Amino acid sequence: MEITESVLHGTPLLALRGRLDGTAAPAVEEKVTILLASGATRLVFDCSGIEYASSAGLRVFLSAAKKLKTAGGRCGFAALTPPLREIFNISGFLDVLEIHDTVESAAA
């Protein structure tokens, strides 16, 4: 899993590339924890490079969204690949998470 951190329109952006599985999930979770500790109340995940997400990866996404909501913020998920969109659909995440077609719209 490759994680690239940047900022778009003042919003932290984590671009993920590869497989978000049990091996990669702790690194993504650590990035989210660091961002929240630094005071971030918004976060966008660029999911355009995710080939696969396991239940551990989904847990990281759900945990991030809950933590940001609790902090009065929001978490957006942008540019889902077809395999990830299918996983989100099956898991019900399309109905409970903030999904955007593009990174731009998620950061707006």
C-alpha positions as CSV (number, residue, x, y, z in Angstrom):
1,M,0.0,0.0,0.0
2,E,1.3,3.4,-1.0
3,I,0.0,6.4,1.0
4,T,0.5,9.9,-0.3
5,E,-0.4,12.8,1.9
6,S,-1.2,16.2,0.5
7,V,-3.6,19.2,1.1
8,L,-6.3,20.3,-1.3
9,H,-8.3,23.5,-0.6
10,G,-7.1,23.3,3.0
11,T,-8.3,19.8,3.4
12,P,-5.9,16.9,4.2
13,L,-5.9,14.3,1.4
14,L,-4.7,10.7,1.7
15,A,-4.2,9.1,-1.7
16,L,-4.2,5.3,-1.4
17,R,-2.7,3.0,-4.0
18,G,-2.7,-0.8,-3.8
19,R,-4.4,-3.3,-1.5
20,L,-5.9,-2.0,1.7
21,D,-5.7,-5.2,3.7
22,G,-4.8,-6.3,7.2
23,T,-1.1,-5.6,6.5
24,A,-1.7,-2.1,5.2
25,A,-4.6,-1.0,7.4
26,P,-2.4,-0.1,10.5
27,A,-0.3,2.4,8.4
28,V,-3.5,4.2,7.1
29,E,-4.9,4.2,10.6
30,E,-1.7,5.8,11.9
31,K,-1.9,8.5,9.3
32,V,-5.5,9.3,10.3
33,T,-4.6,9.3,14.0
34,I,-1.7,11.8,13.3
35,L,-4.0,14.1,11.3
36,L,-6.7,14.1,14.0
37,A,-4.1,14.8,16.7
38,S,-2.9,17.7,14.7
39,G,-6.4,19.2,14.8
40,A,-7.7,18.2,11.4
41,T,-11.5,18.1,11.2
42,R,-11.8,17.3,7.6
43,L,-10.2,14.5,5.6
44,V,-10.5,13.1,2.0
45,F,-9.4,9.7,1.0
46,D,-8.5,9.5,-2.7
47,C,-9.5,5.9,-3.5
48,S,-8.7,6.0,-7.2
49,G,-5.8,3.6,-6.7
50,I,-7.3,1.0,-4.4
51,E,-7.4,-2.4,-6.0
52,Y,-8.9,-4.2,-3.0
53,A,-10.1,-3.5,0.5
54,S,-10.5,-6.2,3.2
55,S,-12.6,-6.0,6.3
56,A,-9.6,-4.5,8.1
57,G,-9.4,-1.7,5.5
58,L,-13.2,-1.0,5.7
59,R,-12.8,-0.8,9.5
60,V,-10.2,1.9,9.1
61,F,-12.5,3.9,6.8
62,L,-15.5,3.6,9.1
63,S,-13.4,4.5,12.2
64,A,-12.0,7.6,10.5
65,A,-15.4,8.7,9.5
66,K,-16.8,8.2,13.0
67,K,-13.9,10.0,14.7
68,L,-14.1,13.0,12.3
69,K,-17.9,13.2,12.8
70,T,-17.4,13.1,16.6
71,A,-14.9,16.0,16.3
72,G,-17.5,18.0,14.4
73,G,-15.9,17.4,11.0
74,R,-16.3,15.2,8.0
75,C,-14.6,12.5,6.0
76,G,-15.0,12.1,2.3
77,F,-14.2,9.1,0.0
78,A,-13.5,10.1,-3.6
79,A,-13.0,8.3,-6.9
80,L,-13.8,4.8,-5.8
81,T,-12.5,2.1,-8.2
82,P,-15.2,-0.3,-9.5
83,P,-14.0,-3.1,-7.1
84,L,-14.0,-0.8,-4.1
85,R,-17.5,0.6,-5.1
86,E,-18.8,-2.9,-5.2
87,I,-17.3,-3.7,-1.7
88,F,-18.8,-0.4,-0.4
89,N,-22.2,-1.3,-2.0
90,I,-22.2,-4.9,-0.5
91,S,-21.2,-3.6,3.0
92,G,-23.7,-0.8,3.0
93,F,-21.0,1.9,3.1
94,L,-22.4,3.7,0.1
95,D,-25.4,4.6,2.3
96,V,-23.5,5.7,5.4
97,L,-20.2,7.3,4.2
98,E,-19.8,10.5,2.2
99,I,-19.0,9.3,-1.3
100,H,-17.8,11.7,-4.1
101,D,-17.0,11.1,-7.8
102,T,-13.9,13.3,-7.7
103,V,-11.3,14.4,-5.2
104,E,-12.2,18.0,-6.1
105,S,-15.8,17.7,-5.0
106,A,-14.9,15.8,-1.8
107,A,-12.5,18.6,-0.8
108,A,-15.0,21.4,-1.6
